Amino acid sequence: VQLQASGGGSVQPGGSLRLSCATSGFTLDDLAIGWSRQAPGKEREGLLCISNTGRITYYAGSVKGRFTVSRENAKNTVYLQMNSLKPEDTAIYYCNRRWHCHSTVQDWGQGTLVTVSS
């Protein structure tokens, strides 16, 4: 089982980035995928999750309206679209898999660093 987040980088405040979570070793169609982040010196924070049917659950009010998630099962990939980025969005972003969005995380992927700075 592998989950690999990619697409991070440096962006100016107000900019956008799209992260990808490439998965392998399991049937993506059956599972939910969540996104979390960990900022320097802070605990990991759950952001949002997409169910196997495409339903999105937000855990962090700070990203609602700015971030969204989508999935492309045929490509075994889930995307995190981040708009209107702020310096406080600077963090390492991780994807994870679980049976449902309210279930315990089964596996974490490698993270990707997002830096928002002018």
N, C-alpha and C positions, 0 to 999 in steps of 0.2 A: 504494500500500500504506500503510495506516495502522493503528496500534495506539495506543489511548488508555487509559491507566490512570486510574481515578477512584475515589472513595469514601474517600479519605484524610481525616484530620481529627485532632482531639485526643481522647484517651481516657485514662481513669485506669488505673493498673496493675491487672491482673486482668480488664480489660474485653475486648470483642471488636469487631472491625470486619470488614466484607466489602468487599474491593476488586473492581472490575470491570475487565476489559480488553476494550474494544470494538474489534472488528477490521473492516476493510473493504479492498476491493481485491484480495482473494484468497479462495480456498476454504478456510475454516477446517477443514473435515472432513479435509483431507489432511495437516495439519501439526500439529506439537507446539508447545505454548506453554510458555514458562518464565517464572518470576518471579525477580527479583533485587532487591537493595536496596543503597543506598549511604548509610551513616551519615556524619554530619559528620566530616571529617578522616580518613575511612577509604576503602579501595578498595571498588569494587563487589563484592558478594558474591552468588553464585548460591544460590538457596534450594531450589527444586524445579521440577519440570517435569511436564506431563501430555502423554502421547502422543496420537496421533490415535485410538487405541483406548481411551483412558481410563486407561492405566497411569500410575501416579505414581512418579516418581523423586525422592528427596530428596538434596540436595547438602549441606545444612547440618544437622548434628545438633541444633543449638540450636533448630530450629523443628519438628522431628519430634515428633508427638504433640500439637502445638499448632496448627499450620497445616495446611490441606489445600486442594486445588485441585479444581475441577470445571469442566466445560465444557457449554455449551448451544449446539451448532452451529447450531440453527435461528435463534438470536438473534445469531449471530456474536460470542459473548461467552464469556469465560473468567473464572471467579471465584476469588479467593483468600480463603478464610475464615481469619481469624486470631483465635485464642482465647487466653485467659490471657496477655494482652500484658504485656510488661515494659518498663521504661524503655530497656533496651538494644535494643529493637525500633524505637526512633525512627530513622527514615530516610526517604529518598525511595525509593518502590517502583516498579519498572519491570516491564513485561511485554515479552516478545520472542517472535519466531517462528523456527522451525527445522524442518528436515525430520523429524528424530528428536531425542529427548532427548539423544542422544550426539553430535549434529551441531553444527557451528558455527552460531552465531546469524546469521540473515540480516538481520533488522531489529529495531530497538529502538523501543519506544513512548515517548511522553512519560510522565514519572513523576507520582506523586501522593505528597504528604507525609503521613506518619503520625507523630504525636507522642504519646508515652506519658509522662504526667506527672501527679503528684498536685497 
